[in-house]
Amino acid sequence: MAMRDEAEALSEARASRPYPAPLNEGRSRNMRANRRANTKPEVRLRAALHALGYRFRKDFVVKISDVRVRPDIVFTRRKVAVFVDGCFWHVCPEHGRQPTINEWYWAPKLRRNMERDQRANELLSGAGWTVLRIWEHESVDSSVERVASSLDDRTCV
């Protein structure tokens, strides 16, 4: 009987709030510090590209039909969209891991992130864009090389 009461209490707690309660203040502070844009890996890549003379838009909204996609770095003339993805948030095959605490919340959220990324890739590719996904753990040098290579492959329209 106690197991059923615990399950009901957990179910009610989930229904009463869309987010899990923070484990402690430190974890809560860490989660609040996460950014959508201007992450350290993204800023490092932008600085390296800019130092080499590349000019681009940052956090630029690309509208395809009635859908808005927001790559981190956009080369509009060459139609190259660059996303700098965090290993946890985008489930990196090398460093991503399934959460063990509050998995009822995190597993579907991470799955939705992956599905959104796939939809964005398909929409942009279908509209003639080159899409680059760079993981946060990749070196700046190799990332710059990938971006430069894709820009050289694209002719200006």
N, C-alpha and C positions, 0 to 999 in steps of 0.2 A: 504494500500500500504506500509506503514512504517513497518508493521509486516513482510511482505514478504522480504523487504530489509534487515531487521535484520536477518531473517532466512538465507538468501543468504550469508550475511557477516559471520555469524557463520559457515556455511558450508564451505566457502572459507578458513576461519581461520583454521578449522579442517584439511582440505586437505593440507594446506601449511606447517603444522608441525605435527609430530606424537604425540607430548606431549602437554598438556595444558600449557599455560603460568602460571608461578608461581603467586600466589595471592600477595605475598610480600616477602621481603628478608628473614624474619624470617622463613616462611614456606619453602622457597627454601633451607635454611641452614639445617632445620630439615630433609628434604627429602634426601639431600646429605649425611647426617650422617647415614642413614639406611645402615646396612651391610647385605651381603649375608651370611657370615660365622662369627663365633666368636661373636655371640650376647651374651648379658649378661646372659640370661637364659641358653643358650647352654654352656657357660664357667662355670657357677655355677654347672650344672649337670656333666660336665666332671671332674671338680675338686672333687666333691663328690664321683664319681665313682672311680677316681684314688686313692683317700685317702683310699678307701676300698680295694684297691689292684687289681681292674679291669684294664686290659690293652686293648686298642682298637686303632683303626685308626680314625682320624678325617678328615672330608671332603674328604673321600675316594671315588674314582670313581668305581662303580660296573658296569661292562659291561655285558649286557644280550642281546644276539644276536648282533645286531648292535646299540642298544640303550644304552646310558650312563645314569646312575642314580647316584646321589651324595647325599647320606645320611649324616647327620651331624656327627653321631657317628656310627662306624661299628665294629662289632665283627666278624672278617672274619672266624675264625675256627668254630664258632657256628652258623654262618650265621644269625646274628641278625642285623637289620638295624634300627637305631633310628633317627627320624626327630624331631627337636624342632621347632614347628611352631608358628609364631606370630599370634596373634588373628586377627589383621586387614588383613594381607596379605593372610591368609589362611581361612578367614571367619569362625571364631570360632562360634559355635552355641550359646555360652553363651555371648561372648563379641563382636563378629563381627557385623558390621552394614553396611548397604548400604550407599555409599557416596552420599552426596546431592549436592556437588559442582563438576563440571566436570564429572558428571556421565556418559557421553558419552565415556569417556576414562576409568574411574575406574571400572565400572560395567563389561565390557568385560574382562578387565585385571584380576580382581579377579576371574571371572568365569574360565578363562584359567588356573589360578593358581590351582583352585580346580580340574579341569579336569586333569592337569599334575600330581597332587598329587595322584589322583585315578589311573591313568595309571601306575605310579611308584609303587604303592601298588600292583596292579595286576601283573605287571612284576616280581617284587621281590617275591611275594607269589607263583607265578607260577614256579619260579626257586628254590623253596624250602626254601626261606628266611622267617624269622619271622620279621614282620614290626611293629614298635611301632611309633605312632604319639603322641607326648607330646606337650600340649599347653603351651605357655609361662607363663600363669597364674597359672599353677599347681605348687604345692610346690616341692621343691627339694627332700624332704624326700619321698613323694609319688612317684615321678618320679624315684628315685633310687630304690625304692621297686619294681616298675613295671619292670624296666630293669633287676634287679637281679632275679626276679621271672622268666622272660622269658629266662634268661641265664641258670637258674637251670633246666628249662623244656627241654632245648636242650642238647642233648648229643654231645660230640665232635666227629667229624667224623675222 
